[in-house]
């Protein structure tokens, strides 16, 4: 006889009516801005009541398209040490019945404990949204994860990633019951750790799904994948009560670098931001742009007029949200480059805007200049050199003018204020890659 898991929070966390749910999801779908339609194999999605975080979860789950979906949930109702599974055949929601993949569940080396699922909401609230996008043409593998379940989660993701019919949902809220100012601070730290795939100091107070998120971060780091921010908010957006809030965030896992994602999906938006910054001298309302641009980022903005350089200013290291960095550098390239007079608005129609998004620089270890030259890859590496107060940077695009490594390095030394044949044991060099828009 089939074991069917009945809904526990329908009518409380979300509407207990298929038509009401359908209408709600239709309205969210219509209001979704800047969606890339990128199909991701792993997302982080919140699990509070829909009035609080439903739209945030919707922004993540819309990127999942898979036959088998693992859902990793924190344990809210029972104490769980590691990770457990269930032997239900299906989960019921107002949108219909979702089958579990009993075959996969039977292979997982986890203890079975159905009682922990009885009143657990963190799996259930994800299901109607998944049903909206996938109808009922998918199976779930619901896993409840305790505080020490990180290793179990990592093992499952690592083992099943090779099966392209499998995807993964990390169900987690962020900070709990801090005031709005404290929550914003902690949630921003959490977001930066997620976006850096850094689990080294990830704490339970940062997210109720800490163990599962940490496992996903380790997996992303191992594969050189990136978490892309889709949305962040807290419960005060729904209640206006800023005294005790819960934080929510949504991310998708991108199989590449963050800058590659931004350059692929948002080039026109970046150019528009730079143009508006120049036109309005840095005064832009940033609230209506994609959330991924609120992640830390480093940019260079280059202006050309009739093929000649007219200004170039940038940031070698990410130190602020990318959108602010881009706005400031575009404005500075136009009006504060000491090599040029400030741009006039009459010139703006003749200006071509080029944008570079810089990855984090990595130091090149070398023994002498010849060794350094051997470790530089032309047309791919941007290079920073530094020796005491002397410092200079060339973007990878400079290889178009200087395609010989020796000439490239000598010119960079001169830019730094050094002689072209200069070399010392204290000279440092860093390489970086960039996405060019």
C-alpha positions as CSV (number, residue, x, y, z in Angstrom):
1,X,0.0,0.0,0.0
2,X,1.3,3.4,-1.0
3,X,2.4,5.8,1.8
4,X,1.2,9.3,1.0
5,X,2.5,12.3,2.9
6,X,-0.4,14.7,3.6
7,X,0.2,18.5,3.6
8,X,0.9,20.0,7.0
9,X,0.9,23.7,6.3
10,X,-1.5,24.2,3.4
11,X,-3.9,27.0,4.3
12,X,-1.3,28.5,6.7
13,X,2.0,28.9,4.9
14,X,0.4,29.0,1.5
15,X,-3.1,28.9,0.0
16,X,-5.0,25.6,0.2
17,X,-6.6,26.0,-3.2
18,X,-5.1,25.0,-6.6
19,X,-6.8,27.9,-8.4
20,X,-5.6,30.4,-5.8
21,X,-2.1,29.1,-6.0
22,X,-2.2,29.1,-9.8
23,X,-3.4,32.8,-9.8
24,X,-0.7,33.7,-7.3
25,X,2.1,32.1,-9.3
26,X,0.8,33.6,-12.5
27,X,1.0,37.1,-11.0
28,X,4.6,36.4,-9.7
29,X,5.6,35.1,-13.1
30,X,4.3,38.2,-14.9
31,X,6.1,40.5,-12.4
32,X,9.4,38.7,-12.7
33,X,12.1,41.1,-14.0
34,X,15.5,40.4,-15.5
35,X,15.0,36.6,-15.6
36,X,17.7,34.9,-17.6
37,X,16.0,31.5,-18.2
38,X,19.2,29.9,-17.2
39,X,18.6,26.2,-16.2
40,X,20.4,25.5,-13.0
41,X,21.1,22.2,-11.3
42,X,21.1,23.6,-7.8
43,X,19.4,26.5,-6.1
44,X,19.1,27.9,-2.6
45,X,15.5,28.9,-1.8
46,X,13.7,30.1,1.4
47,X,10.9,28.2,3.0
48,X,8.8,30.7,5.1
49,X,5.1,31.4,4.4
50,X,4.5,32.7,0.9
51,X,3.5,36.1,2.1
52,X,7.0,36.5,3.5
53,X,9.4,34.6,1.1
54,X,7.3,32.9,-1.5
55,X,8.2,35.2,-4.4
56,X,11.9,34.9,-3.4
57,X,11.7,31.1,-3.5
58,X,9.8,31.4,-6.8
59,X,12.7,33.4,-8.3
60,X,15.1,30.4,-7.5
61,X,12.8,27.4,-8.3
62,X,11.9,28.8,-11.8
63,X,15.5,27.8,-12.8
64,X,15.1,24.1,-12.0
65,X,14.2,21.7,-14.8
66,X,14.8,18.1,-13.8
67,X,13.2,14.7,-13.5
68,X,14.5,14.0,-10.0
69,X,14.8,16.8,-7.5
70,X,16.6,16.4,-4.2
71,X,15.3,18.7,-1.6
72,X,17.5,19.3,1.5
73,X,15.5,20.6,4.5
74,X,16.6,21.7,8.0
75,X,15.0,19.8,10.9
76,X,12.5,22.1,12.5
77,X,10.3,19.7,14.4
78,X,12.6,16.9,15.6
79,X,16.2,16.7,16.6
80,X,18.2,15.2,13.8
81,X,22.0,14.5,14.1
82,X,23.1,13.9,10.5
83,X,20.7,13.4,7.6
84,X,17.6,11.2,7.3
85,X,15.3,10.0,4.5
86,X,11.7,8.8,4.4
87,X,9.9,6.0,2.6
88,X,6.8,7.9,1.5
89,X,5.7,7.1,-2.1
90,X,4.4,10.6,-2.6
91,X,3.8,14.0,-1.1
92,X,0.3,15.6,-1.6
93,X,-0.3,19.4,-2.1
94,X,-3.3,21.4,-3.3
95,X,-1.6,21.3,-6.8
96,X,-1.7,17.5,-6.8
97,X,0.5,14.6,-5.9
98,X,4.3,14.5,-6.3
99,X,6.0,11.1,-6.4
100,X,9.2,10.3,-4.5
101,X,11.9,8.4,-6.3
102,X,11.8,5.3,-4.1
103,X,14.7,3.7,-6.1
104,X,17.1,6.6,-5.3
105,X,15.8,6.8,-1.7
106,X,16.5,3.1,-1.2
107,X,20.1,3.5,-2.3
108,X,20.9,6.4,0.1
109,X,22.8,5.2,3.1
110,X,20.6,7.2,5.5
111,X,18.3,6.2,8.3
112,X,14.6,6.3,7.6
113,X,12.4,8.4,10.0
114,X,9.0,9.4,8.6
115,X,8.0,11.1,11.9
116,X,10.4,14.0,11.2
117,X,8.5,14.7,8.0
118,X,5.0,14.8,9.5
119,X,4.9,18.6,10.3
120,X,8.0,19.7,8.5
121,X,7.2,22.7,6.3
122,X,10.6,23.4,4.6
123,X,10.1,20.6,2.0
124,X,6.4,21.1,1.5
125,X,6.4,24.8,0.7
126,X,8.8,24.2,-2.3
127,X,6.5,21.7,-3.9
128,X,3.6,23.8,-5.2
129,X,6.1,26.2,-6.9
130,X,7.9,23.3,-8.5
131,X,4.6,21.8,-9.6
132,X,3.7,25.1,-11.2
133,X,6.8,25.0,-13.4
134,X,7.1,21.2,-13.9
135,X,3.5,20.2,-13.6
136,X,3.7,16.8,-11.9
137,X,6.3,15.5,-14.2
138,X,9.1,15.1,-11.7
139,X,10.0,13.1,-8.6
140,X,11.5,14.3,-5.3
141,X,14.1,12.9,-3.0
142,X,13.3,14.7,0.3
143,X,16.1,14.7,2.8
144,X,16.0,16.3,6.3
145,X,19.4,17.4,7.4
146,X,20.6,17.9,11.0
147,X,23.4,20.1,12.3
148,X,26.1,17.5,11.4
149,X,24.7,16.4,8.1
150,X,27.1,18.4,5.8
151,X,29.1,15.4,4.8
152,X,26.0,13.5,3.9
153,X,24.7,16.3,1.7
154,X,28.0,16.8,0.0
155,X,28.3,13.1,-0.8
156,X,24.8,13.0,-2.3
157,X,25.4,16.1,-4.5
158,X,28.8,14.9,-5.6
159,X,27.5,11.4,-6.4
160,X,24.4,12.4,-8.3
161,X,25.7,15.4,-10.1
162,X,26.8,13.2,-13.0
163,X,23.2,12.3,-13.6
164,X,21.8,15.2,-15.6
165,X,18.3,14.2,-14.7
166,X,19.0,15.2,-11.1
167,X,18.8,18.7,-9.5
168,X,19.1,20.0,-6.0
169,X,17.1,22.4,-3.8
170,X,18.7,23.7,-0.6
171,X,15.8,24.9,1.5
172,X,16.9,27.5,4.0
173,X,16.1,30.9,5.5
174,X,18.8,33.2,6.6
175,X,19.1,35.1,10.0
176,X,16.4,34.7,12.6
177,X,14.8,37.3,14.9
178,X,17.4,40.0,14.8
179,X,16.4,43.6,14.3
180,X,16.4,44.9,10.8
181,X,19.9,46.5,11.0
182,X,21.5,43.5,12.6
183,X,19.8,41.2,10.1
184,X,20.9,43.2,7.1
185,X,24.5,43.1,8.3
186,X,24.6,39.4,9.0
187,X,22.7,38.5,5.9
188,X,25.1,40.5,3.8
189,X,28.0,38.6,5.3
190,X,26.2,35.4,4.6
191,X,25.6,36.4,1.0
192,X,29.2,37.3,0.4
193,X,30.3,33.9,1.8
194,X,27.8,32.1,-0.5
195,X,29.0,34.1,-3.5
196,X,32.6,33.4,-2.6
197,X,31.8,29.6,-2.1
198,X,33.4,30.0,1.3
199,X,32.1,27.6,4.0
200,X,35.1,27.9,6.3
201,X,33.3,30.1,9.0
202,X,29.7,29.5,8.0
203,X,27.7,29.4,11.3
204,X,24.3,28.0,12.2
205,X,23.0,31.4,13.2
206,X,23.5,32.6,9.6
207,X,21.0,30.1,8.1
208,X,18.8,27.3,9.4
209,X,20.1,25.2,6.4
210,X,23.7,25.9,7.4
211,X,24.8,22.3,6.9
212,X,23.3,21.9,3.4
213,X,24.5,25.3,2.3
214,X,28.0,24.6,3.5
215,X,28.0,21.3,1.5
216,X,26.8,23.1,-1.6
217,X,29.5,25.8,-1.2
218,X,32.2,23.2,-0.9
219,X,30.9,21.5,-4.0
220,X,30.8,24.8,-6.0
221,X,34.3,25.6,-5.0
222,X,35.6,22.2,-6.0
223,X,34.0,22.5,-9.5
224,X,34.8,26.3,-9.9
225,X,31.1,27.1,-10.2
226,X,29.5,30.3,-8.9
227,X,26.4,31.2,-6.9
228,X,24.4,33.9,-8.5
229,X,22.2,36.1,-6.3
230,X,18.6,36.4,-7.4
231,X,16.9,38.1,-4.5
232,X,17.4,39.1,-0.9
233,X,15.0,40.6,1.7
234,X,13.6,40.0,5.1
235,X,10.2,39.6,6.7
236,X,9.9,43.4,7.4
237,X,9.0,43.8,3.7
238,X,5.7,42.1,4.5
239,X,5.1,43.1,8.1
240,X,6.8,46.5,8.4
241,X,8.0,45.2,11.8
242,X,11.7,45.8,11.9
243,X,12.2,44.7,15.5
244,X,12.3,40.9,14.9
245,X,12.9,39.8,11.3
246,X,13.8,36.7,9.4
247,X,16.1,36.9,6.4
248,X,15.6,35.3,3.0
249,X,17.8,34.8,0.0
250,X,17.7,33.0,-3.4
251,X,20.7,31.9,-5.4
252,X,21.3,29.7,-8.4
253,X,24.4,27.7,-9.1
254,X,26.1,28.7,-12.4
255,X,28.5,26.4,-14.0
256,X,31.2,29.0,-14.6
257,X,32.3,32.4,-13.2
258,X,30.0,35.1,-11.9
259,X,31.4,37.7,-14.4
260,X,30.8,35.3,-17.2
261,X,27.1,35.0,-16.2
262,X,26.7,38.8,-15.9
263,X,28.5,39.4,-19.3
264,X,26.4,36.7,-21.0
265,X,23.0,37.8,-19.7
266,X,23.2,41.5,-18.8
267,X,25.6,43.3,-21.3
268,X,23.0,45.8,-22.4
269,X,22.0,46.6,-18.8
270,X,25.7,47.3,-17.9
271,X,26.2,49.6,-20.8
272,X,23.0,51.4,-20.0
273,X,24.1,51.9,-16.4
274,X,27.4,53.3,-17.5
275,X,25.8,55.6,-20.0
276,X,23.2,56.9,-17.5
277,X,26.0,57.4,-14.9
278,X,27.9,59.6,-17.4
279,X,24.8,61.4,-18.5
280,X,23.6,62.1,-15.0
281,X,27.0,62.4,-13.4
282,X,26.7,59.4,-11.1
283,X,23.1,60.0,-10.0
284,X,21.2,56.7,-10.7
285,X,18.4,54.9,-8.8
286,X,19.9,51.4,-8.4
287,X,16.8,49.7,-7.0
288,X,15.4,48.5,-10.3
289,X,18.4,46.5,-11.5
290,X,19.2,42.7,-11.2
291,X,20.1,41.6,-7.7
292,X,23.3,39.9,-9.0
293,X,24.7,43.4,-9.6
294,X,24.5,44.0,-5.8
295,X,27.3,41.4,-5.3
296,X,30.9,42.5,-4.8
297,X,32.6,43.2,-8.1
298,X,35.4,45.1,-9.8
299,X,35.1,46.9,-13.1
300,X,37.0,49.1,-15.5
301,X,35.2,51.5,-17.8
302,X,37.0,52.6,-21.0
303,X,35.7,55.5,-23.1
304,X,36.7,55.9,-26.8
305,X,35.9,58.7,-29.1
306,X,36.4,58.0,-32.8
307,X,38.6,55.1,-31.9
308,X,40.9,57.1,-29.6
309,X,41.0,56.7,-25.8
310,X,38.9,59.4,-24.0
311,X,39.1,58.1,-20.5
312,X,39.7,54.9,-18.5
313,X,39.1,54.3,-14.8
314,X,38.6,51.2,-12.8
315,X,39.0,49.0,-9.7
316,X,41.6,46.3,-9.6
317,X,39.9,44.6,-6.6
318,X,36.3,44.1,-5.7
319,X,35.5,46.3,-2.7
320,X,31.9,47.3,-3.2
321,X,28.7,46.1,-5.0
322,X,29.4,45.9,-8.7
323,X,26.6,48.3,-9.7
324,X,28.1,51.0,-7.5
325,X,31.6,50.3,-8.8
326,X,30.4,50.6,-12.4
327,X,28.5,53.8,-11.7
328,X,31.5,55.4,-10.0
329,X,34.1,54.2,-12.6
330,X,31.9,55.3,-15.6
331,X,31.5,58.8,-14.0
332,X,35.2,59.0,-13.2
333,X,36.3,57.9,-16.6
334,X,34.2,60.7,-18.1
335,X,35.1,63.5,-15.7
336,X,38.0,62.6,-13.5
337,X,40.7,60.9,-15.7
338,X,43.7,63.2,-15.2
339,X,44.9,62.6,-18.7
340,X,41.9,64.3,-20.3
341,X,39.6,67.3,-19.9
342,X,36.2,66.4,-18.4
343,X,33.8,65.1,-21.0
344,X,31.2,67.4,-22.3
345,X,27.6,66.3,-22.9
346,X,28.0,67.3,-26.5
347,X,30.6,64.6,-26.9
348,X,28.4,61.9,-25.3
349,X,26.9,60.8,-28.6
350,X,30.3,60.1,-30.0
351,X,31.5,58.0,-27.1
352,X,31.8,54.3,-27.2
353,X,31.6,52.6,-23.8
354,X,33.6,49.5,-23.1
355,X,33.4,47.6,-19.8
356,X,35.7,45.0,-18.2
357,X,34.6,42.8,-15.3
358,X,37.7,41.7,-13.4
359,X,38.2,38.4,-11.5
360,X,40.1,38.4,-8.2
361,X,43.8,38.9,-8.9
362,X,46.1,36.0,-8.1
363,X,49.8,36.5,-7.3
364,X,52.3,35.0,-9.8
365,X,55.3,33.4,-8.0
366,X,58.5,33.8,-10.1
367,X,62.3,33.8,-9.7
368,X,63.4,36.3,-12.3
369,X,61.9,38.3,-15.2
370,X,62.3,35.4,-17.7
371,X,60.3,33.1,-15.3
372,X,57.7,35.8,-15.0
373,X,57.4,36.2,-18.7
374,X,57.0,32.4,-19.1
375,X,54.1,32.4,-16.7
376,X,52.1,35.1,-18.5
377,X,49.5,34.1,-21.1
378,X,49.1,36.7,-23.8
379,X,45.6,37.9,-24.7
380,X,44.1,36.2,-21.6
381,X,45.9,37.6,-18.6
382,X,45.5,41.0,-17.2
383,X,48.6,41.9,-15.2
384,X,49.2,44.1,-12.1
385,X,52.8,44.9,-11.0
386,X,53.8,46.5,-7.7
387,X,57.0,47.4,-6.0
388,X,56.6,49.7,-3.0
389,X,54.7,52.8,-4.1
390,X,55.0,51.9,-7.8
391,X,51.9,50.1,-9.2
392,X,50.3,49.7,-12.6
393,X,47.6,47.6,-14.3
394,X,47.0,46.5,-17.8
395,X,43.7,44.9,-18.9
396,X,43.8,41.9,-21.2
397,X,42.6,44.1,-24.0
398,X,45.9,45.9,-24.0
399,X,47.4,42.8,-25.7
400,X,45.7,44.1,-28.9
401,X,48.3,46.9,-29.0
402,X,51.2,45.1,-27.3
403,X,51.1,41.5,-28.3
404,X,54.7,40.7,-27.3
405,X,55.2,39.7,-23.7
406,X,58.4,41.6,-23.2
407,X,57.0,44.8,-24.7
408,X,53.8,44.3,-22.7
409,X,55.8,44.0,-19.4
410,X,58.2,46.8,-20.2
411,X,55.3,49.2,-21.0
412,X,53.6,48.2,-17.8
413,X,56.7,49.1,-15.8
414,X,56.9,52.5,-17.5
415,X,53.2,53.1,-16.6
416,X,54.1,52.4,-13.0
417,X,56.8,55.0,-13.1
418,X,59.7,52.5,-13.4
419,X,62.3,52.1,-16.1
420,X,61.5,49.5,-18.8
421,X,64.5,47.3,-17.8
422,X,63.7,47.5,-14.1
423,X,63.7,44.4,-12.0
424,X,64.1,43.7,-8.3
425,X,63.5,40.9,-5.8
426,X,60.7,43.0,-4.2
427,X,58.7,43.3,-7.5
428,X,55.3,41.5,-7.3
429,X,53.0,40.6,-10.1
430,X,49.4,39.4,-10.2
431,X,47.3,38.0,-13.0
432,X,43.6,38.3,-13.5
433,X,41.1,37.4,-16.1
434,X,38.2,39.7,-17.2
435,X,35.0,39.6,-19.1
436,X,34.8,42.2,-21.8
437,X,31.6,44.0,-22.7
